[in-house]
Amino acid sequence: ATIKTGLKGAYSFKGNASQTKVKNPDVGFVIATDQSMLVSALKLYRLEVKKKARTAVFVTAGFASAKLDNGNEVSFNVKKLEGNVYQVVPEAPLKPGELAVQCGANFYTFAIAP
């Protein structure tokens, strides 16, 4: 028998699909901000779809320990274009599915269409 104890911290979004659909898996983002710390803290998550929500686990805690869980994170590169404008490009084309961009305390969800 296997006994599992512990908690998972996850970001959760209502609904099983984002209203924003993107057909091109070579998607990128342009962000304008005068707070360069926000750019360095950007995260891109692949979301797990459940019946009524989409989630991304970011930490797993056990009885006496906790560890960051970056299994849902998608790697990307950031390039400064000019002034306070940055381009964010995933390292590889995105596979179809639900994703979320975290910028500070704000989240933006979208889907890559099959």
C-alpha positions in Angstrom: 0.0 0.0 0.0 1.1 3.5 -0.7 0.3 6.3 1.6 0.7 9.9 0.3 0.7 12.9 2.6 1.2 16.5 1.8 -0.2 19.5 0.0 0.3 21.0 -3.4 0.1 24.7 -4.1 -1.4 25.5 -7.5 -2.8 28.3 -9.5 -6.3 27.6 -10.6 -8.5 29.2 -13.3 -12.2 28.8 -13.7 -13.5 26.9 -16.7 -11.9 24.2 -18.8 -10.9 26.4 -21.7 -9.5 29.9 -22.3 -11.5 32.3 -24.5 -8.2 33.3 -26.2 -7.2 30.8 -28.9 -3.9 31.0 -30.8 -3.4 28.9 -33.9 0.4 29.4 -34.4 2.5 27.4 -31.9 5.4 29.8 -32.6 3.7 32.4 -30.4 5.6 35.2 -28.6 4.7 38.1 -26.4 5.6 41.8 -26.3 5.5 43.4 -22.9 6.0 47.1 -22.1 6.9 47.9 -18.5 9.1 50.3 -16.6 9.6 47.6 -13.9 12.4 45.3 -15.1 11.9 43.1 -12.0 8.5 42.1 -13.5 10.2 40.9 -16.6 12.7 38.8 -14.7 9.9 37.2 -12.7 7.7 36.3 -15.6 6.5 32.7 -15.7 4.8 30.6 -18.4 2.8 27.6 -17.3 1.2 24.7 -19.1 -2.2 24.1 -17.4 -3.7 20.8 -16.5 -7.4 20.8 -17.6 -10.0 19.4 -15.2 -13.8 19.4 -15.7 -14.3 22.9 -14.3 -10.9 24.4 -13.9 -7.3 24.6 -15.3 -4.4 24.4 -12.9 -0.7 24.6 -12.6 1.1 23.2 -9.6 4.0 25.4 -8.4 5.0 23.8 -5.0 4.7 20.4 -3.3 4.8 20.2 0.5 5.4 17.0 2.5 5.4 16.3 6.2 8.7 18.1 6.9 9.7 19.6 3.5 8.5 21.7 0.6 9.9 22.0 -2.9 9.2 24.1 -5.9 7.5 22.1 -8.6 8.4 23.5 -11.9 7.0 20.6 -14.0 4.3 22.9 -15.4 6.7 25.7 -16.3 7.6 26.4 -20.0 11.1 27.7 -20.8 11.4 30.9 -22.7 13.8 33.7 -23.6 13.4 37.4 -23.0 14.9 40.0 -25.4 14.9 43.7 -24.7 13.7 45.5 -27.9 14.0 49.1 -27.0 13.3 51.3 -24.0 10.9 49.5 -21.7 9.7 47.0 -24.3 10.6 43.3 -24.1 9.9 40.3 -26.3 9.2 36.9 -24.7 9.6 33.8 -26.9 9.2 30.2 -25.8 12.4 28.1 -26.4 10.4 25.6 -28.5 7.0 25.8 -30.4 4.2 25.4 -27.9 2.2 22.1 -28.0 -1.6 22.4 -28.2 -3.2 23.0 -24.9 -4.0 25.6 -22.2 -1.3 27.9 -20.9 -1.0 30.9 -18.5 1.5 33.8 -18.3 2.2 35.2 -14.9 3.4 38.7 -14.6 3.7 39.7 -11.0 0.3 39.1 -9.4 -1.5 39.1 -12.8 -2.2 36.1 -14.9 -3.2 35.9 -18.6 -4.5 32.6 -20.0 -4.6 31.4 -23.6 -4.8 28.2 -25.6 -2.8 26.8 -28.5 -5.3 25.3 -30.8 -4.7 21.9 -32.3 
